[in-house]
Amino acid sequence: MSPAPAIPHWTHQFLKALTLQAGLNTTTVLLGVAALGLAAGVVGTFTLLRRRALLSDALSHAGLPGVCAAFLIATALGYNARSLPLLLLGAAVFGALAVLAVHALTRVPRWKEDAAIGAALSVFFAFGVVLLSRIQTLDTGNVAGIQAFIFGQAAAISRADALAMAALAVAVVALAALAFKELRLACFDAPFAAVLGLRPAVADALILAAALLVTVLGLQAVGVVLIVALLIIPAAAARFWTERLPAMLAIAGLGGAVSAYTGAALSAAAPGLPTGPLIVCACGVWFAASLAFAPSRGLVARLRRRAAVARVIQRQNLLRTLLELAAERPDHAARHADLARARGWSDAATQRALAHARRAGEIRRTPDDAWTLTDLGAARAARIAHARNLWTLYLITHADVAPSHVDTSAEEVEHLLGPDLVAQLESALPPNAPARPA
Amino acid sequence: MSPLQTFLTLDFPALAAGVLAAVSCALVGCFLVLRRMSLMGDAISHAALPGLVLAFLLAGAASPIPMLLGAVAVGVLTTVLTETIHRWGRVEPGASMGVVFTVLFAIGVLLLEQAAGRNVHLDADCVLYGQMEDVAWINAPASLADLFTPAAWEFFPREVATLALALTLTLGLIALLFKELRLASFDPALATTQGFNADLLRYVLMTLTAVVAVASFEAVGSILVVGMLVVPAMIAHLLVNRLAPMLAVAAAVAAAAGAIGYAAGAFAPRWLPVDSSLSAAGMIGVALGVMLALAALFAPTHGLLSRRARQLALAVAVRREDLLADLHRAAEQRDPRPALRSHGLVGALAERSLLRRREAARTPHGPLALTPLGAERAARVVRAHRLWEAVLVDDLGLRPDHVHRAAERLEHLAASDPDAALGPRAADIRRDPHGKPIPAAPHGAQP
């Protein structure tokens, strides 16, 4: 661990840690935590898809009584109460107990899984708090060691712990690769998996066992309260980037690793701050970035798609309105104000729609500052008007909608009628239906 | 110090804080559990941390109004963020909740560490375990008469006052919106069609959750708040069927857990092999856990053991009738050592029941024999069995060798008395499909 830096060197220290130049120990810890993040991302993907994300919350909170009970038992029996494997074993046992408790509580009538999870996590944690208050009075000077498990303290991680995290990452990736087919089927279609004889319950047990291991090994780095974030956030963030499981696993693993690594590096630069919250904040930044900027499911992309559709609809409305105005008054070319009035648009909206349509070559400006359809525009306008008429007729003829009520629907649907649907409508309507435009 | 003053100074504030926190949480929790939003309570109690820390930092000290505002902001923020991520990001609700509350909690912890130097009232320990034991009434009245002097109330503990305020607010809102909350809890869609804004009600509920969570936070910490929200409501939901009694039961359970938990923590050295008191907040959680387990096992209608017991009683009743039928058939065939279905626990209990009801007695040389009362009841069971066999073969066209099993079940159903179903025809059926005689209808079983 690097010596505690003065505050002004904070950034410098962070960059040093980030680029693995902060000494061998820090480097080992950072790589170990990154491996943990990788494993958490992969396991979290499966728990997320199995809709078990919050079950791991109960599992991880049970780590506190587990660690404390192991500590007390070891002290009472005269073993070394600081032995990490012993404490983690306690956490694993209690984690498994918490999962079993949730399972048992959901078997009682009227008790749903959400309440069962909330009850189990807080009751187990409360028991841990009681045990901890007992340890605090024991005067063995080890309370600080236990308290590091609550919010995580990367400085407490030894080389051997980091190696264990790396081994866990390898094991989890190997499990995901070897049992990929079974796990995927259990996640997406458990009944089908059962029909094929793949036993989704076994897949579930494997996933939970892996989550338990991640939780237990992550206690030192992230702490019992927040380790669940490492299982949820990278997986939820990865979901924004892809529709395919292998890619999602890779992105979740990578996201988890980078977030954990960054958080631990921050913590190395600022030893006063607990590591867990820093890692979770790093995860949160990555999640927010994914939510905002992922290519097809991200907010920005979806808003842009929405705006593009709105523009197309606006342009089509403009074309049809121009056509209608020309039909009403063939001698009068429509001006800006006529269009704005006919559509009920603001000046700015009309201006935008006109600009789009002109760029698309659908309308042109006449010398006296009016607007008229080009040949391309006229053809498109005719097609839209045709689709609208067909839909109106269809509603009146086949859906028994009163003629005075069809305009709203037609206004919305006319933009969605593709060539196939238009052809179907043409064949479904009586022969006196409007003829197709040339 | 008089004993009263000691009690009022040390025990009363912590006890009151525990009980008030538990009761206000339990009342709100009922609606969370019914609407399956328990984990939203979890999320809000975690997310309350940054709101609380910011309120502390901005106000400079712990005072109720900024804390209340912070709580409202937190409740709305958590709900809005969770729904935004769920709807706009299409992340499943549980996961979006998980993202929101872990990140907010993490931010809260970091803020807390930053603020730790500036504020002595709030630290990481308080966040997790609360500081119930640290609540004290300085200058508490030394006698009952002193209770009525203003000076005694000058240092009344702020935490207790805040919790009392939160409880009053909770009770007031529940009383005011009882009808709306009830409808929205059991049938949100109907509530919407009736013109109640279910979304608005949800925000009211979330805000109320945040208020009780923040008020209880200082006493028991953010994670135990979850238990106080969820567990009493779960227990009450198992015990009663209507909302108003459910609220009352949940409040009673919570108050009991608060009192028992505090006592167990404070008096642990007397009761447990430890030499110092234990965390009272933790003990409240443990007490709730124990009560939850007891309810799960022993709740009258829905408890797991109660259901087992009812199933066992039914199995014994059925087996008793089987034994009666066995004895009847043995008497028919003059079999002195009949094979009775008295094996296993159920069989043994059924045999005891038979003897206790004086339907059978031990003969001097060992085996059971029917008493006159038993003979009549046995005849009724066998009659039902054989009549059903006849009906299944004659009316439903089943093969004679396929009907025994069905008749074996139907004979025990009081609701399917074949005499009633067949009417006068029953008297004409003398023999079952296997040619065995059908015992005559006993008195009282005639249609």
Boltz contact constraints between the chains, C-beta under 6 A:
constraints:
  - contact:
      token1: [A, 48]
      token2: [B, 95]
      max_distance: 6.0
  - contact:
      token1: [A, 53]
      token2: [B, 94]
      max_distance: 6.0
  - contact:
      token1: [A, 53]
      token2: [B, 95]
      max_distance: 6.0
  - contact:
      token1: [A, 53]
      token2: [B, 98]
      max_distance: 6.0
  - contact:
      token1: [A, 54]
      token2: [B, 39]
      max_distance: 6.0
  - contact:
      token1: [A, 54]
      token2: [B, 94]
      max_distance: 6.0
  - contact:
      token1: [A, 54]
      token2: [B, 98]
      max_distance: 6.0
  - contact:
      token1: [A, 108]
      token2: [B, 296]
      max_distance: 6.0
  - contact:
      token1: [A, 109]
      token2: [B, 302]
      max_distance: 6.0
  - contact:
      token1: [A, 110]
      token2: [B, 237]
      max_distance: 6.0
  - contact:
      token1: [A, 110]
      token2: [B, 238]
      max_distance: 6.0
  - contact:
      token1: [A, 111]
      token2: [B, 234]
      max_distance: 6.0
  - contact:
      token1: [A, 112]
      token2: [B, 36]
      max_distance: 6.0
  - contact:
      token1: [A, 114]
      token2: [B, 36]
      max_distance: 6.0
  - contact:
      token1: [A, 114]
      token2: [B, 38]
      max_distance: 6.0
  - contact:
      token1: [A, 114]
      token2: [B, 39]
      max_distance: 6.0
  - contact:
      token1: [A, 115]
      token2: [B, 33]
      max_distance: 6.0
  - contact:
      token1: [A, 115]
      token2: [B, 38]
      max_distance: 6.0
  - contact:
      token1: [A, 115]
      token2: [B, 230]
      max_distance: 6.0
  - contact:
      token1: [A, 115]
      token2: [B, 234]
      max_distance: 6.0
  - contact:
      token1: [A, 118]
      token2: [B, 38]
      max_distance: 6.0
  - contact:
      token1: [A, 118]
      token2: [B, 39]
      max_distance: 6.0
  - contact:
      token1: [A, 118]
      token2: [B, 42]
      max_distance: 6.0
  - contact:
      token1: [A, 118]
      token2: [B, 226]
      max_distance: 6.0
  - contact:
      token1: [A, 118]
      token2: [B, 230]
      max_distance: 6.0
  - contact:
      token1: [A, 119]
      token2: [B, 230]
      max_distance: 6.0
  - contact:
      token1: [A, 119]
      token2: [B, 231]
      max_distance: 6.0
  - contact:
      token1: [A, 119]
      token2: [B, 292]
      max_distance: 6.0
  - contact:
      token1: [A, 122]
      token2: [B, 223]
      max_distance: 6.0
  - contact:
      token1: [A, 122]
      token2: [B, 224]
      max_distance: 6.0
  - contact:
      token1: [A, 122]
      token2: [B, 226]
      max_distance: 6.0
  - contact:
      token1: [A, 122]
      token2: [B, 227]
      max_distance: 6.0
  - contact:
      token1: [A, 122]
      token2: [B, 285]
      max_distance: 6.0
  - contact:
      token1: [A, 123]
      token2: [B, 227]
      max_distance: 6.0
  - contact:
      token1: [A, 123]
      token2: [B, 285]
      max_distance: 6.0
  - contact:
      token1: [A, 123]
      token2: [B, 289]
      max_distance: 6.0
  - contact:
      token1: [A, 125]
      token2: [B, 223]
      max_distance: 6.0
  - contact:
      token1: [A, 126]
      token2: [B, 224]
      max_distance: 6.0
  - contact:
      token1: [A, 126]
      token2: [B, 282]
      max_distance: 6.0
  - contact:
      token1: [A, 126]
      token2: [B, 285]
      max_distance: 6.0
  - contact:
      token1: [A, 126]
      token2: [B, 286]
      max_distance: 6.0
  - contact:
      token1: [A, 127]
      token2: [B, 286]
      max_distance: 6.0
  - contact:
      token1: [A, 129]
      token2: [B, 129]
      max_distance: 6.0
  - contact:
      token1: [A, 129]
      token2: [B, 279]
      max_distance: 6.0
  - contact:
      token1: [A, 129]
      token2: [B, 282]
      max_distance: 6.0
  - contact:
      token1: [A, 130]
      token2: [B, 278]
      max_distance: 6.0
  - contact:
      token1: [A, 130]
      token2: [B, 279]
      max_distance: 6.0
  - contact:
      token1: [A, 130]
      token2: [B, 282]
      max_distance: 6.0
  - contact:
      token1: [A, 130]
      token2: [B, 283]
      max_distance: 6.0
  - contact:
      token1: [A, 130]
      token2: [B, 286]
      max_distance: 6.0
  - contact:
      token1: [A, 133]
      token2: [B, 278]
      max_distance: 6.0
  - contact:
      token1: [A, 133]
      token2: [B, 279]
      max_distance: 6.0
  - contact:
      token1: [A, 134]
      token2: [B, 278]
      max_distance: 6.0
  - contact:
      token1: [A, 137]
      token2: [B, 276]
      max_distance: 6.0
  - contact:
      token1: [A, 226]
      token2: [B, 102]
      max_distance: 6.0
  - contact:
      token1: [A, 226]
      token2: [B, 106]
      max_distance: 6.0
  - contact:
      token1: [A, 229]
      token2: [B, 102]
      max_distance: 6.0
  - contact:
      token1: [A, 232]
      token2: [B, 95]
      max_distance: 6.0
  - contact:
      token1: [A, 232]
      token2: [B, 98]
      max_distance: 6.0
  - contact:
      token1: [A, 233]
      token2: [B, 99]
      max_distance: 6.0
  - contact:
      token1: [A, 236]
      token2: [B, 91]
      max_distance: 6.0
  - contact:
      token1: [A, 236]
      token2: [B, 95]
      max_distance: 6.0
  - contact:
      token1: [A, 236]
      token2: [B, 99]
      max_distance: 6.0
  - contact:
      token1: [A, 273]
      token2: [B, 113]
      max_distance: 6.0
  - contact:
      token1: [A, 277]
      token2: [B, 106]
      max_distance: 6.0
  - contact:
      token1: [A, 277]
      token2: [B, 109]
      max_distance: 6.0
  - contact:
      token1: [A, 277]
      token2: [B, 110]
      max_distance: 6.0
  - contact:
      token1: [A, 280]
      token2: [B, 102]
      max_distance: 6.0
  - contact:
      token1: [A, 280]
      token2: [B, 106]
      max_distance: 6.0
  - contact:
      token1: [A, 281]
      token2: [B, 106]
      max_distance: 6.0
  - contact:
      token1: [A, 284]
      token2: [B, 103]
      max_distance: 6.0
  - contact:
      token1: [A, 287]
      token2: [B, 99]
      max_distance: 6.0
  - contact:
      token1: [A, 291]
      token2: [B, 89]
      max_distance: 6.0
  - contact:
      token1: [A, 299]
      token2: [B, 88]
      max_distance: 6.0
